[in-house]
Amino acid sequence: MGSRIKQNPDTTFEVYAEVTYSGIGCVGKDPEVRRQFPEGYSDQEVLQTLTKFCFPFYADSHAVNQVGQNFTFVLTDIDSKQRFGFCRLSSGAKSCFCILSYLPWFEVFYKLLNVLADYSAKGQDSQRSELLETFHKLAIPEPGTSVHLGVHSYFTVPDTRELPSIPENRNLTEYFVAVDVNNMLHLYASMLYERRILICCSKLSTLTACIHGSAAMLYPMFWQHVYIPVLPPHLLDYCCAPMPYLIGIHLSLMEKVRNMALEDVVILNVDTNTLETPFDDLQSLPNDVVSALKSRLKKVSTTTGDGVARAFLKAQASFFGSYRNALKIEPGEPITFCEETFVSHRSAVMRQFLQNAIQLQLFKQFIDGRLDLLNSGEGFSDLFEEEINMGEYAGSDKLYHQWLSTVRKGSGAILNTVKTKANPAMKTVYKFAKDHAKMGIKEVKNRLKQKDIAENGCSVTPEESLPRTAPSPLVEKKDPKLREDRRPITVHFGQQQRLRPPRPPPPKIQRSSRPPWDLRLFCFSLTSSAAFSQFCRFAHQDLMLLRDLRVILLWKDEGLQSPVQNSLSHTGR
């Protein structure tokens, strides 16, 4: 869904390199690879590019201050997937330890680089080689798994599906500490409008952390344009590119950059905490969403956890959570997205923002990803969808759930998801069904009542249709009969009450094999009795609810009796 993270890479890392820069003070001398692993790695183009990104600053006296810092650059492969270059400067900024990997495990690789740098400083070459070989051969473990590579090398595999938290996530922690709330909001607005953005800082670790941390706040969307967390000197011309970009620049290069022909560029100086922008992007966002976001960020400013990331997630849900209403579903046709519907049902202020948002690449990629999952029958459940379900961002999301009864999977089965209690899609379906059951039943009862009255020759007048209220004491004085009708309960108690005339029997209604149009039909494909049992445990065995919703369980095994059908037959439905 627009993510540029490669799924299931072959190895934990592609190459490890120790790069030296003996040319400090010597113009024209390029960095060189002194040691690499695997030794047989032969992609010289990658190695040549890697060396230049290891020293992304002017080699002068200020470079010495970068010793011991961890930072990350990004290389994009031919499939537009990101490879992360995790770096650690050492030895007076004359050498750099670098690991190139598809895995966005920032804390893991930074820790590993510190261990490798320590081995190199102590001359422990055998320990270094053993650690690299063990890690390179390691099958990529599941998130949350504890991995021990040696006596001093162990880590827990991060779960990139979770929201980043403070202080566990290094990028978000440094970003939130270095940049104040107002500038974070301005930068967030600039990214939503896909501007050309430059972030500069004198500290490489803080610089790349701010780039990665700010981009992560766009979740569930992803920055789709030029993305360079730290720009080396030989690529400064990228700052004059006409397309949107998000680029980090070391402060030593900013003087040269400002002398370039920059047009409509947003510049954030992290050292001075100042932001320059020619746009009013923040003022263009709906004020209620911005105010709520600002309030949440200030409340969590002194706390730990995922509060910062969740505040931005709520803002994203407020902006884009109603996309479900714009899903267009036609029987036998792929599910599509209607931009006009998405924009038109919101407030005037929100419409103005959404009219621009539907043109953004990050939004287009997000919608394309959702449609691919819906039309493939897979469905999806992530933190963004959970936030929508818990909040009131989406309004009526009935169109989204219609895919449950329209997506056709092989051999005639209507649906082949929702099999266990643990399946997140099951939770979404059940929550939707439960929320809408009472409303649908009430609608049907009202229609049947009106039909009954009409067929008995009675009509409902406007006066009769209005709710009756108890008469006031003044009205009772004028009409004594009203007071007699309201005799205290002690008068009625023990006395024979007047019997109401018997109601005529209701006319026989020809039942149709087709259920009423406004009763929702949910179809589940269950392959065994065990699957049904899991379904009922999740639904708290609420067979009455299943009856009223007309839930039909499709049994694939021939001759297997549906226990729900038996239960429904006993209820006469």
C-alpha positions as CSV (number, residue, x, y, z in Angstrom):
1,M,0.0,0.0,0.0
2,G,2.7,2.5,-1.1
3,S,5.3,1.3,1.4
4,R,8.8,1.2,0.0
5,I,10.0,-1.3,2.6
6,K,10.9,-4.6,0.9
7,Q,9.0,-7.6,2.3
8,N,10.8,-10.8,3.1
9,P,14.4,-9.9,2.1
10,D,16.8,-12.8,1.5
11,T,19.3,-11.9,4.2
12,T,19.5,-9.8,7.3
13,F,22.0,-7.5,5.5
14,E,23.5,-7.1,2.1
15,V,27.0,-6.0,2.9
16,Y,29.2,-4.6,5.7
17,A,32.0,-2.2,4.9
18,E,34.6,-0.3,6.8
19,V,35.3,2.9,4.9
20,T,38.3,5.2,5.4
21,Y,38.7,8.8,4.4
22,S,42.4,9.6,4.3
23,G,41.8,12.6,2.1
24,I,40.7,15.0,4.9
25,G,42.4,18.2,4.0
26,C,43.2,16.8,0.5
27,V,40.9,17.9,-2.3
28,G,39.6,15.3,-4.7
29,K,40.5,12.2,-2.6
30,D,37.5,9.8,-2.4
31,P,36.8,7.5,0.5
32,E,37.9,3.8,0.1
33,V,36.6,0.5,1.4
34,R,39.2,-1.0,3.7
35,R,37.3,-4.1,4.7
36,Q,34.0,-5.8,3.6
37,F,31.8,-8.7,4.4
38,P,31.0,-10.9,2.6
39,E,34.4,-10.7,1.0
40,G,32.9,-12.0,-2.3
41,Y,30.4,-9.1,-2.6
42,S,31.0,-7.8,-6.1
43,D,28.5,-5.0,-6.7
44,Q,31.1,-2.3,-7.2
45,E,28.5,0.4,-8.1
46,V,26.8,-0.1,-4.7
47,L,30.2,0.0,-2.9
48,Q,31.3,3.2,-4.7
49,T,28.0,4.9,-3.8
50,L,28.1,3.7,-0.3
51,T,31.5,5.3,0.4
52,K,30.4,8.7,-0.6
53,F,27.3,8.6,1.7
54,C,29.5,7.6,4.7
55,F,30.9,11.1,4.9
56,P,28.0,13.5,4.0
57,F,29.7,16.7,5.2
58,Y,32.6,19.0,4.3
59,A,35.8,17.6,5.6
60,D,37.0,20.4,8.0
61,S,37.5,20.9,11.7
62,H,33.8,20.5,12.4
63,A,33.8,16.9,11.1
64,V,35.7,15.8,14.2
65,N,32.6,16.5,16.3
66,Q,30.8,13.7,14.4
67,V,32.8,10.9,16.1
68,G,30.8,8.1,17.6
69,Q,27.6,9.2,16.0
70,N,25.1,6.8,14.3
71,F,23.2,7.9,11.3
72,T,21.4,6.4,8.3
73,F,21.3,7.1,4.6
74,V,18.9,5.4,2.1
75,L,19.6,4.0,-1.3
76,T,16.7,3.1,-3.6
77,D,17.0,-0.1,-5.7
78,I,15.6,-0.8,-9.2
79,D,12.2,-1.8,-7.7
80,S,11.9,1.5,-5.7
81,K,12.6,-0.3,-2.5
82,Q,14.7,1.3,0.2
83,R,18.0,-0.1,1.4
84,F,19.2,1.5,4.6
85,G,22.8,2.3,5.2
86,F,23.4,2.2,9.0
87,C,26.6,4.1,9.8
88,R,28.9,4.8,12.8
89,L,31.7,7.4,12.5
90,S,34.9,6.7,14.4
91,S,38.6,7.6,14.6
92,G,38.3,11.4,14.3
93,A,35.8,11.0,11.4
94,K,38.5,9.3,9.4
95,S,36.6,5.9,9.2
96,C,33.0,4.8,9.1
97,F,31.5,1.4,9.8
98,C,28.5,0.8,7.5
99,I,25.9,-2.0,7.2
100,L,23.6,-2.0,4.1
101,S,20.2,-3.8,4.7
102,Y,16.6,-3.8,3.6
103,L,15.4,-4.2,7.2
104,P,14.5,-0.9,9.0
105,W,15.9,-2.1,12.3
106,F,17.5,1.1,13.4
107,E,18.2,0.3,17.0
108,V,19.4,-3.3,16.2
109,F,21.9,-2.2,13.6
110,Y,23.2,0.8,15.7
111,K,23.8,-1.6,18.6
112,L,25.6,-4.0,16.3
113,L,27.8,-1.3,14.8
114,N,28.9,-0.2,18.3
115,V,30.0,-3.8,19.0
116,L,31.8,-4.1,15.7
117,A,33.6,-0.7,16.3
118,D,34.7,-2.0,19.7
119,Y,36.1,-5.2,18.2
120,S,38.0,-3.2,15.6
121,A,39.4,-0.8,18.2
122,K,40.7,-3.8,20.2
123,G,42.0,-5.7,17.2
124,Q,39.6,-8.6,17.8
125,D,39.3,-9.5,14.1
126,S,38.1,-13.1,14.7
127,Q,35.3,-12.1,17.0
128,R,34.2,-9.5,14.4
129,S,34.2,-12.0,11.6
130,E,32.3,-14.6,13.6
131,L,29.6,-12.1,14.6
132,L,29.1,-10.9,11.0
133,E,28.9,-14.5,9.7
134,T,26.4,-15.6,12.3
135,F,24.2,-12.5,11.7
136,H,24.4,-12.8,7.9
137,K,23.3,-16.5,8.0
138,L,20.5,-15.9,10.4
139,A,17.1,-16.5,9.0
140,I,15.0,-13.4,9.5
141,P,13.0,-14.1,12.7
142,E,9.5,-13.1,13.6
143,P,8.8,-9.7,15.3
144,G,9.3,-9.9,19.1
145,T,11.8,-12.8,18.9
146,S,14.9,-12.6,21.1
147,V,18.1,-13.2,19.2
148,H,21.5,-14.0,20.7
149,L,24.5,-13.7,18.4
150,G,27.2,-13.9,21.1
151,V,28.1,-13.0,24.6
152,H,27.7,-9.3,24.1
153,S,25.4,-9.3,21.1
154,Y,21.7,-9.9,21.5
155,F,18.6,-8.0,20.5
156,T,14.8,-8.3,20.2
157,V,13.4,-8.2,16.6
158,P,11.3,-5.0,16.3
159,D,7.7,-5.1,15.1
160,T,7.4,-2.5,12.4
161,R,3.6,-2.9,12.4
162,E,3.3,-1.2,15.7
163,L,3.4,2.6,16.4
164,P,6.8,4.0,17.2
165,S,7.1,4.8,20.9
166,I,9.3,7.0,23.1
167,P,12.1,6.2,24.1
168,E,12.3,2.8,22.4
169,N,12.2,4.3,18.9
170,R,15.3,6.3,18.5
171,N,14.2,8.3,15.5
172,L,11.0,9.6,17.0
173,T,12.6,10.3,20.3
174,E,15.3,12.5,18.8
175,Y,12.8,14.2,16.5
176,F,10.4,15.0,19.3
177,V,13.2,16.3,21.6
178,A,14.9,18.4,18.9
179,V,11.9,20.1,17.3
180,D,9.1,21.9,19.1
181,V,5.4,21.2,18.6
182,N,4.6,24.2,16.4
183,N,7.4,23.3,13.9
184,M,6.4,19.7,13.9
185,L,2.9,20.7,12.9
186,H,4.2,23.0,10.1
187,L,6.4,20.2,8.8
188,Y,3.5,17.7,9.0
189,A,1.4,20.1,6.9
190,S,4.1,20.6,4.4
191,M,4.4,16.9,3.9
192,L,0.7,16.5,3.5
193,Y,0.9,19.1,0.6
194,E,4.0,17.3,-0.8
195,R,6.4,20.3,-0.8
196,R,10.1,20.4,-1.4
197,I,11.5,20.1,2.2
198,L,15.0,20.6,3.5
199,I,16.0,19.8,7.0
200,C,19.5,20.8,8.2
201,C,21.4,20.1,11.4
202,S,25.0,20.0,12.6
203,K,24.6,16.6,14.2
204,L,24.2,13.7,11.8
205,S,22.4,11.4,14.2
206,T,19.7,14.1,14.9
207,L,19.5,15.0,11.3
208,T,18.6,11.6,9.9
209,A,16.4,10.9,13.0
210,C,14.3,13.9,12.2
211,I,13.9,12.8,8.6
212,H,12.8,9.3,9.5
213,G,10.7,10.4,12.5
214,S,8.8,13.0,10.6
215,A,8.1,10.7,7.6
216,A,6.8,8.0,10.0
217,M,4.0,10.4,11.2
218,L,2.3,10.1,7.8
219,Y,1.2,6.5,8.6
220,P,-0.7,4.7,7.1
221,M,0.6,6.6,4.1
222,F,4.2,6.9,2.9
223,W,6.3,9.6,1.4
224,Q,6.4,8.7,-2.4
225,H,8.9,11.2,-3.7
226,V,12.7,11.9,-3.4
227,Y,13.7,10.7,0.0
228,I,17.3,11.3,1.1
229,P,17.8,11.4,4.9
230,V,21.3,12.8,4.4
231,L,22.7,14.2,1.2
232,P,26.4,13.9,0.3
233,P,28.3,16.9,-1.1
234,H,28.4,15.5,-4.7
235,L,24.6,15.4,-4.9
236,L,23.7,18.9,-3.8
237,D,22.1,19.7,-7.1
238,Y,19.1,17.5,-6.0
239,C,18.1,20.6,-3.9
240,C,17.1,22.3,-7.2
241,A,14.9,19.5,-8.3
242,P,11.5,20.6,-9.5
243,M,9.6,17.7,-7.9
244,P,8.7,17.2,-4.2
245,Y,11.5,15.9,-2.0
246,L,12.4,15.3,1.7
247,I,16.1,15.8,2.1
248,G,18.5,16.1,5.1
249,I,21.6,18.2,4.8
250,H,24.5,18.6,7.2
251,L,24.9,22.2,8.4
252,S,28.4,22.5,6.8
253,L,26.8,22.3,3.3
254,M,23.9,24.8,3.9
255,E,25.9,27.9,2.9
256,K,26.4,26.4,-0.6
257,V,22.8,25.2,-0.8
258,R,21.4,28.7,0.0
259,N,23.4,30.1,-2.9
260,M,21.6,27.8,-5.3
261,A,18.4,28.7,-7.1
262,L,16.0,27.4,-4.6
263,E,12.3,27.9,-5.3
264,D,9.4,27.3,-3.0
265,V,11.4,25.3,-0.5
266,V,10.5,24.7,3.1
267,I,13.6,24.8,5.3
268,L,13.8,23.5,8.9
269,N,16.9,24.3,10.9
270,V,17.0,21.9,13.8
271,D,19.9,23.6,15.6
272,T,18.0,26.9,15.9
273,N,14.5,25.3,15.8
274,T,13.3,27.6,13.1
275,L,11.2,26.9,10.0
276,E,11.1,28.9,6.8
277,T,8.2,28.4,4.4
278,P,6.6,30.4,1.6
279,F,3.3,28.6,2.1
280,D,0.4,28.7,4.5
281,D,0.0,24.9,4.6
282,L,-0.8,24.7,8.3
283,Q,-3.5,27.4,8.1
284,S,-5.0,25.6,5.2
285,L,-5.7,22.4,7.2
286,P,-9.0,22.1,9.0
287,N,-8.6,24.0,12.2
288,D,-10.5,21.5,14.4
289,V,-8.1,18.7,13.5
290,V,-5.0,20.8,13.9
291,S,-6.2,22.1,17.3
292,A,-6.9,18.6,18.5
293,L,-3.5,17.3,17.3
294,K,-1.7,20.2,19.0
295,S,-3.5,19.6,22.2
296,R,-2.6,15.9,22.2
297,L,1.0,16.6,21.5
298,K,1.4,19.0,24.3
299,K,-0.3,16.6,26.7
300,V,2.1,13.8,25.9
301,S,5.2,16.0,25.8
302,T,6.5,14.8,29.1
303,T,5.3,11.1,28.8
304,T,6.7,8.0,27.2
305,G,5.0,5.5,25.0
306,D,3.2,5.8,21.6
307,G,1.3,9.0,22.5
308,V,3.0,11.1,19.9
309,A,2.6,8.7,17.1
310,R,-1.1,8.0,18.1
311,A,-1.8,11.7,18.1
312,F,-0.8,11.9,14.4
313,L,-2.6,8.7,13.7
314,K,-5.8,10.3,15.0
315,A,-5.2,13.3,12.8
316,Q,-4.8,11.0,9.7
317,A,-8.0,9.2,10.6
318,S,-9.8,12.6,10.9
319,F,-8.6,13.6,7.4
320,F,-8.9,10.3,5.5
321,G,-10.9,7.9,7.7
322,S,-14.0,8.4,5.7
323,Y,-12.5,6.9,2.5
324,R,-14.8,3.9,3.2
325,N,-17.9,5.9,2.3
326,A,-16.4,6.5,-1.2
327,L,-16.0,2.8,-2.1
328,K,-18.2,1.9,-5.1
329,I,-19.4,-1.6,-5.1
330,E,-21.3,-3.2,-8.0
331,P,-22.2,-6.9,-8.2
332,G,-19.7,-8.7,-10.4
333,E,-17.5,-5.7,-10.8
334,P,-14.2,-4.7,-9.0
335,I,-14.5,-2.4,-6.1
336,T,-13.6,1.2,-7.0
337,F,-13.0,4.5,-5.3
338,C,-15.2,7.5,-6.1
339,E,-13.3,10.8,-5.5
340,E,-16.4,12.9,-5.8
341,T,-18.2,11.0,-3.1
342,F,-15.1,11.2,-0.8
343,V,-14.9,15.0,-1.1
344,S,-18.6,16.0,-1.2
345,H,-19.9,14.5,2.0
346,R,-17.5,16.5,4.3
347,S,-17.7,20.0,5.6
348,A,-16.7,23.0,3.5
349,V,-13.3,23.4,5.1
350,M,-12.6,19.7,4.9
351,R,-13.7,19.6,1.3
352,Q,-11.2,22.3,0.3
353,F,-8.4,20.2,1.9
354,L,-9.6,16.9,0.4
355,Q,-9.9,18.3,-3.0
356,N,-6.2,18.8,-3.0
357,A,-5.5,15.6,-1.1
358,I,-6.9,13.3,-3.7
359,Q,-4.2,14.6,-6.1
360,L,-1.4,13.6,-3.8
361,Q,0.8,10.6,-4.6
362,L,0.8,9.5,-1.0
363,F,-3.1,9.3,-1.0
364,K,-3.3,7.7,-4.4
365,Q,-0.9,5.0,-3.4
366,F,-2.9,4.4,-0.1
367,I,-6.2,4.0,-2.0
368,D,-4.6,1.7,-4.6
369,G,-3.3,-0.5,-1.9
370,R,-6.6,-0.7,-0.1
371,L,-8.4,-1.6,-3.3
372,D,-5.9,-4.3,-4.2
373,L,-6.5,-6.0,-0.9
374,L,-10.3,-5.7,-1.1
375,N,-10.6,-7.0,-4.7
376,S,-8.2,-9.9,-4.0
377,G,-10.6,-11.0,-1.1
378,E,-7.8,-10.7,1.5
379,G,-9.2,-7.8,3.4
380,F,-7.0,-5.9,5.9
381,S,-6.7,-4.9,9.5
382,D,-4.1,-2.5,10.7
383,L,-3.8,0.2,13.3
384,F,-5.4,2.8,11.0
385,E,-8.5,0.7,10.5
386,E,-8.7,0.0,14.2
387,E,-8.5,3.7,14.9
388,I,-11.4,4.3,12.5
389,N,-13.5,1.7,14.1
390,M,-12.9,3.1,17.6
391,G,-13.6,6.7,16.5
392,E,-16.3,8.6,14.6
393,Y,-14.2,9.5,11.6
394,A,-15.9,7.3,9.0
395,G,-19.6,8.0,9.5
396,S,-21.5,5.1,7.8
397,D,-19.1,2.5,6.5
398,K,-21.7,0.1,5.1
399,L,-20.2,0.2,1.6
400,Y,-16.8,-1.0,2.9
401,H,-18.4,-4.1,4.4
402,Q,-20.4,-5.0,1.3
403,W,-17.2,-6.5,-0.1
404,L,-17.9,-9.3,2.4
405,S,-20.8,-10.4,0.3
406,T,-19.6,-9.4,-3.2
407,V,-16.1,-10.7,-3.4
408,R,-16.2,-14.1,-5.0
409,K,-13.5,-16.7,-4.4
410,G,-13.0,-19.9,-6.3
411,S,-15.5,-22.8,-6.5
412,G,-18.5,-20.5,-5.9
413,A,-17.7,-19.6,-2.4
414,I,-18.8,-16.1,-1.6
415,L,-16.3,-15.4,1.1
416,N,-13.3,-17.2,2.5
417,T,-12.1,-15.0,5.3
418,V,-13.2,-14.8,8.9
419,K,-12.4,-18.3,10.2
420,T,-11.1,-17.8,13.7
421,K,-11.6,-15.6,16.6
422,A,-8.1,-14.3,16.3
423,N,-8.7,-13.0,12.7
424,P,-8.8,-9.2,12.9
425,A,-11.2,-9.1,10.0
426,M,-13.7,-11.1,12.0
427,K,-13.7,-8.5,14.7
428,T,-14.5,-5.8,12.1
429,V,-17.4,-7.8,10.7
430,Y,-18.9,-8.7,14.0
431,K,-18.6,-5.1,15.3
432,F,-20.4,-3.8,12.2
433,A,-23.1,-6.4,12.4
434,K,-23.8,-5.8,16.1
435,D,-23.9,-2.0,15.6
436,H,-26.4,-2.1,12.8
437,A,-28.6,-5.0,13.9
438,K,-31.0,-3.1,16.1
439,M,-31.4,-0.3,13.6
440,G,-32.2,-2.7,10.8
441,I,-34.7,-4.7,12.9
442,K,-36.5,-1.6,14.1
443,E,-36.9,-0.5,10.5
444,V,-38.4,-3.8,9.5
445,K,-40.9,-3.8,12.4
446,N,-42.1,-0.3,11.5
447,R,-42.7,-1.4,7.9
448,L,-44.6,-4.5,8.9
449,K,-46.7,-2.5,11.3
450,Q,-47.6,0.0,8.6
451,K,-48.4,-2.8,6.2
452,D,-50.7,-4.4,8.9
453,I,-52.6,-1.2,9.5
454,A,-53.0,-0.6,5.8
455,E,-54.3,-4.1,5.1
456,N,-56.9,-3.8,7.9
457,G,-58.4,-0.7,6.3
458,C,-56.9,1.7,8.9
459,S,-54.9,4.8,8.1
460,V,-52.5,6.7,10.4
461,T,-53.4,10.3,10.6
462,P,-50.7,12.9,11.4
463,E,-52.3,13.5,14.8
464,E,-52.2,9.8,15.6
465,S,-48.6,9.4,14.5
466,L,-47.4,12.1,16.9
467,P,-46.2,10.8,20.4
468,R,-48.7,11.3,23.2
469,T,-47.8,13.3,26.2
470,A,-49.3,13.4,29.7
471,P,-51.9,16.2,30.1
472,S,-50.9,19.1,32.3
473,P,-52.8,19.9,35.5
474,L,-54.5,22.9,33.9
475,V,-55.9,20.8,31.1
476,E,-57.2,18.3,33.7
477,K,-59.2,21.0,35.5
478,K,-61.0,21.9,32.3
479,D,-61.7,18.3,31.4
480,P,-62.7,16.2,34.5
481,K,-62.8,13.0,32.4
482,L,-59.0,13.1,32.1
483,R,-58.7,13.1,35.9
484,E,-61.0,10.0,36.1
485,D,-58.9,8.2,33.6
486,R,-55.9,8.8,35.8
487,R,-57.3,7.3,39.0
488,P,-54.6,6.2,41.5
489,I,-53.5,2.6,41.3
490,T,-55.2,1.8,44.7
491,V,-58.6,2.2,42.9
492,H,-57.7,-0.2,40.2
493,F,-56.0,-2.7,42.4
494,G,-58.3,-5.8,43.0
495,Q,-61.0,-4.5,40.7
496,Q,-62.0,-6.0,37.4
497,Q,-60.5,-4.0,34.6
498,R,-62.3,-3.2,31.4
499,L,-61.4,-5.6,28.7
500,R,-60.2,-4.3,25.4
501,P,-62.1,-5.5,22.4
502,P,-60.2,-8.4,20.7
503,R,-57.9,-7.4,17.8
504,P,-58.8,-9.0,14.5
505,P,-56.4,-11.7,13.4
506,P,-53.7,-10.5,11.2
507,P,-54.1,-11.3,7.5
508,K,-51.9,-14.2,6.2
509,I,-48.9,-12.8,4.4
510,Q,-47.4,-14.8,1.6
511,R,-43.8,-15.3,2.7
512,S,-41.2,-14.8,0.0
513,S,-38.2,-17.0,-0.2
514,R,-36.2,-13.8,-0.5
515,P,-35.5,-12.0,2.8
516,P,-36.7,-8.3,3.2
517,W,-34.5,-5.9,1.3
518,D,-33.4,-3.9,4.3
519,L,-32.2,-6.9,6.3
520,R,-28.5,-7.2,5.8
521,L,-27.2,-10.5,4.5
522,F,-23.9,-11.8,5.8
523,C,-22.4,-15.0,4.3
524,F,-19.5,-16.9,5.9
525,S,-17.8,-19.9,4.4
526,L,-16.9,-22.4,7.2
527,T,-15.1,-25.5,6.5
528,S,-15.7,-27.5,9.7
529,S,-17.6,-27.6,12.9
530,A,-14.5,-26.4,14.7
531,A,-14.5,-23.2,12.6
532,F,-18.2,-22.7,13.5
533,S,-17.4,-23.2,17.2
534,Q,-14.7,-20.5,17.1
535,F,-17.1,-18.2,15.3
536,C,-19.8,-18.7,18.0
537,R,-17.4,-18.2,20.8
538,F,-16.4,-14.8,19.3
539,A,-20.1,-13.9,18.8
540,H,-20.8,-15.0,22.4
541,Q,-23.2,-17.6,21.0
542,D,-25.7,-14.9,20.2
543,L,-27.9,-17.0,17.9
544,M,-30.8,-14.5,18.2
545,L,-28.6,-11.9,16.7
546,L,-27.5,-14.2,14.0
547,R,-31.2,-15.0,13.3
548,D,-32.2,-11.3,13.0
549,L,-29.2,-10.6,10.8
550,R,-30.0,-13.5,8.4
551,V,-26.5,-14.9,8.8
552,I,-26.1,-17.8,6.5
553,L,-23.2,-20.2,7.1
554,L,-22.1,-22.0,3.9
555,W,-20.8,-25.5,4.6
556,K,-18.3,-26.8,2.1
557,D,-18.4,-30.4,3.3
558,E,-21.4,-32.1,1.7
559,G,-23.7,-33.8,4.2
560,L,-22.6,-31.7,7.1
561,Q,-25.6,-30.2,8.9
562,S,-25.4,-26.5,9.9
563,P,-26.1,-26.1,13.6
564,V,-27.1,-22.5,13.0
565,Q,-29.7,-23.6,10.5
566,N,-31.1,-26.0,13.1
567,S,-31.2,-23.2,15.6
568,L,-33.0,-20.8,13.2
569,S,-35.5,-23.4,12.3
570,H,-36.5,-23.9,15.9
571,T,-37.1,-20.2,16.2
572,G,-39.5,-20.3,13.2
573,R,-37.4,-18.0,11.1
